[in-house]
Amino acid sequence: MSKLEKLIASLLADSGEYPFSDTKKVLSKFGFLEVRIRGSHHTFRHEDGRIQVIPVKHRKTVKKSYVKETVELLKLKEWYEQRKGN
């Protein structure tokens, strides 16, 4: 299992708050670039126009609701199941 697959598996585990650094890694692996930071809000944009804004608590963690939103935006469950099947 690759590092990316392990990160995604932990995102899918739905364990609550998640480290911002790992969330940022997953977004960047799926083609998102951090285009702006305003206070605690980090804005990521994909070349196809998708945007994800993530507020970071105390510059360390991301709330569970934003983790879920990111999982749905990137369709990580489908991606993980597809990789797991191969």
Backbone as CSV, one residue per row, in Angstrom:
resi,resn,N_x,N_y,N_z,CA_x,CA_y,CA_z,C_x,C_y,C_z
1,MET,0.839,-1.164,0.000,0.000,0.000,0.000,0.902,1.252,0.000
2,SER,0.660,2.160,-0.932,1.471,3.373,-1.049,1.126,4.367,0.062
3,LYS,1.984,5.381,0.208,1.731,6.414,1.215,0.418,7.133,0.929
4,LEU,0.153,7.406,-0.350,-1.091,8.081,-0.725,-2.293,7.228,-0.360
5,GLU,-2.226,5.938,-0.629,-3.331,5.041,-0.275,-3.558,5.002,1.237
6,LYS,-2.472,5.039,2.015,-2.596,5.059,3.475,-3.242,6.361,3.953
7,LEU,-2.820,7.491,3.352,-3.426,8.777,3.711,-4.922,8.774,3.422
8,ILE,-5.284,8.264,2.252,-6.697,8.251,1.860,-7.486,7.294,2.744
9,ALA,-6.903,6.159,3.086,-7.574,5.219,3.990,-7.852,5.876,5.337
10,SER,-6.913,6.669,5.822,-7.133,7.344,7.104,-8.190,8.442,6.979
11,LEU,-8.248,9.110,5.822,-9.310,10.102,5.590,-10.678,9.428,5.580
12,LEU,-10.740,8.269,4.955,-12.004,7.550,4.841,-12.439,6.927,6.163
13,ALA,-11.518,6.769,7.104,-11.842,6.161,8.395,-12.789,7.035,9.210
14,ASP,-12.925,8.300,8.820,-13.893,9.200,9.447,-13.640,9.328,10.951
15,SER,-12.395,9.630,11.291,-12.028,9.682,12.710,-12.067,11.082,13.304
16,GLY,-12.725,12.010,12.655,-12.836,13.350,13.222,-11.880,14.319,12.566
17,GLU,-11.269,15.169,13.371,-10.350,16.164,12.841,-9.133,15.490,12.239
18,TYR,-8.526,16.180,11.278,-7.443,15.597,10.500,-6.329,16.628,10.348
19,PRO,-5.066,16.219,10.315,-3.974,17.185,10.160,-4.068,17.933,8.821
20,PHE,-3.894,19.242,8.870,-3.968,20.052,7.655,-2.893,19.646,6.656
21,SER,-1.700,19.341,7.134,-0.603,18.993,6.221,-0.958,17.775,5.364
22,ASP,-1.621,16.789,5.947,-2.013,15.599,5.190,-3.151,15.909,4.224
23,THR,-4.085,16.755,4.645,-5.182,17.168,3.762,-4.614,17.902,2.551
24,LYS,-3.655,18.762,2.792,-3.010,19.517,1.717,-2.285,18.577,0.751
25,LYS,-1.611,17.549,1.279,-0.915,16.571,0.434,-1.886,15.860,-0.495
26,VAL,-3.009,15.423,0.046,-3.992,14.699,-0.760,-4.547,15.616,-1.854
27,LEU,-4.895,16.837,-1.501,-5.408,17.782,-2.491,-4.381,18.020,-3.602
28,SER,-3.120,18.185,-3.234,-2.091,18.438,-4.251,-1.870,17.221,-5.144
29,LYS,-1.972,16.014,-4.587,-1.818,14.793,-5.391,-2.938,14.649,-6.422
30,PHE,-4.091,15.269,-6.135,-5.217,15.214,-7.056,-5.317,16.476,-7.918
31,GLY,-4.223,17.234,-7.991,-4.134,18.350,-8.922,-4.592,19.701,-8.421
32,PHE,-4.812,19.858,-7.127,-5.228,21.137,-6.567,-4.008,21.940,-6.138
33,LEU,-4.036,23.235,-6.431,-2.976,24.142,-6.014,-3.527,25.120,-4.986
34,GLU,-2.716,25.419,-3.988,-3.130,26.418,-3.002,-2.934,27.793,-3.636
35,VAL,-4.035,28.499,-3.844,-3.971,29.771,-4.558,-4.099,30.989,-3.654
36,ARG,-4.601,30.795,-2.431,-4.767,31.944,-1.551,-4.906,31.495,-0.105
37,ILE,-4.405,32.337,0.775,-4.591,32.139,2.211,-5.092,33.465,2.766
38,ARG,-6.233,33.420,3.409,-6.801,34.596,4.067,-7.097,34.220,5.504
39,GLY,-6.254,34.666,6.392,-6.416,34.291,7.797,-6.213,32.792,7.945
40,SER,-7.236,32.104,8.433,-7.134,30.656,8.615,-7.711,29.888,7.425
41,HIS,-8.227,30.588,6.413,-8.867,29.944,5.271,-7.888,29.766,4.112
42,HIS,-7.693,28.505,3.735,-6.801,28.160,2.630,-7.665,27.776,1.430
43,THR,-7.419,28.415,0.288,-8.201,28.158,-0.918,-7.363,27.361,-1.901
44,PHE,-7.929,26.249,-2.359,-7.284,25.377,-3.344,-8.117,25.384,-4.615
45,ARG,-7.441,25.375,-5.757,-8.152,25.391,-7.038,-7.564,24.327,-7.960
46,HIS,-8.452,23.665,-8.686,-8.062,22.672,-9.683,-8.168,23.328,-11.046
47,GLU,-7.415,22.847,-12.005,-7.436,23.455,-13.343,-8.791,23.327,-14.032
48,ASP,-9.617,22.377,-13.601,-10.953,22.234,-14.198,-11.983,23.176,-13.559
49,GLY,-11.535,24.006,-12.597,-12.415,25.008,-12.008,-12.936,24.677,-10.624
50,ARG,-12.752,23.465,-10.154,-13.210,23.112,-8.814,-12.411,23.886,-7.767
51,ILE,-13.102,24.313,-6.720,-12.473,25.080,-5.650,-12.819,24.430,-4.312
52,GLN,-11.849,24.388,-3.433,-12.054,23.886,-2.080,-11.443,24.882,-1.105
53,VAL,-12.248,25.386,-0.182,-11.768,26.288,0.858,-11.759,25.520,2.174
54,ILE,-10.617,25.539,2.845,-10.476,24.791,4.090,-9.997,25.718,5.201
55,PRO,-10.853,25.943,6.208,-10.392,26.685,7.382,-9.583,25.748,8.282
56,VAL,-8.470,26.241,8.778,-7.580,25.426,9.592,-7.647,25.901,11.033
57,LYS,-7.941,24.968,11.944,-8.017,25.284,13.374,-6.610,25.352,13.952
58,HIS,-6.288,26.485,14.510,-4.996,26.670,15.177,-3.819,26.276,14.284
59,ARG,-4.017,26.440,12.970,-2.988,26.142,11.965,-2.512,24.684,11.984
60,LYS,-3.328,23.795,12.490,-2.899,22.400,12.578,-3.913,21.395,12.057
61,THR,-5.197,21.577,12.375,-6.179,20.552,12.033,-7.332,21.103,11.207
62,VAL,-8.017,20.166,10.543,-9.187,20.473,9.724,-10.383,19.783,10.367
63,LYS,-11.492,20.503,10.493,-12.698,19.926,11.088,-13.231,18.768,10.242
64,LYS,-13.923,17.875,10.927,-14.489,16.677,10.310,-15.374,17.010,9.097
65,SER,-16.167,18.061,9.175,-17.076,18.397,8.078,-16.306,18.762,6.812
66,TYR,-15.158,19.430,6.946,-14.359,19.789,5.767,-13.599,18.588,5.217
67,VAL,-13.263,17.656,6.101,-12.641,16.411,5.644,-13.647,15.643,4.782
68,LYS,-14.892,15.542,5.260,-15.941,14.856,4.498,-16.171,15.537,3.149
69,GLU,-16.202,16.866,3.166,-16.400,17.632,1.941,-15.278,17.354,0.932
70,THR,-14.052,17.270,1.411,-12.909,16.978,0.550,-12.994,15.564,-0.007
71,VAL,-13.379,14.601,0.832,-13.539,13.215,0.384,-14.569,13.129,-0.741
72,GLU,-15.678,13.848,-0.597,-16.721,13.834,-1.620,-16.273,14.555,-2.883
73,LEU,-15.596,15.685,-2.742,-15.136,16.460,-3.893,-14.162,15.650,-4.750
74,LEU,-13.262,14.938,-4.100,-12.245,14.164,-4.816,-12.701,12.754,-5.172
75,LYS,-13.897,12.372,-4.708,-14.426,11.023,-4.921,-13.421,9.970,-4.463
76,LEU,-12.917,10.174,-3.244,-11.859,9.319,-2.710,-12.331,7.904,-2.414
77,LYS,-13.587,7.750,-2.023,-14.090,6.401,-1.739,-14.038,5.541,-2.997
78,GLU,-14.508,6.097,-4.114,-14.485,5.366,-5.379,-13.043,5.100,-5.815
79,TRP,-12.172,6.111,-5.659,-10.773,5.966,-6.042,-10.114,4.846,-5.238
80,TYR,-10.355,4.858,-3.927,-9.757,3.863,-3.039,-10.265,2.460,-3.356
81,GLU,-11.570,2.310,-3.566,-12.145,0.999,-3.891,-11.573,0.472,-5.211
82,GLN,-11.393,1.349,-6.162,-10.833,0.958,-7.456,-9.389,0.476,-7.301
83,ARG,-8.598,1.199,-6.504,-7.207,0.822,-6.268,-7.114,-0.470,-5.459
84,LYS,-8.023,-0.619,-4.514,-8.016,-1.799,-3.642,-8.369,-3.060,-4.434
85,GLY,-9.233,-2.897,-5.436,-9.651,-4.028,-6.256,-8.560,-4.553,-7.178
86,ASN,-7.582,-3.685,-7.497,-6.514,-4.109,-8.439,-5.399,-4.827,-7.746
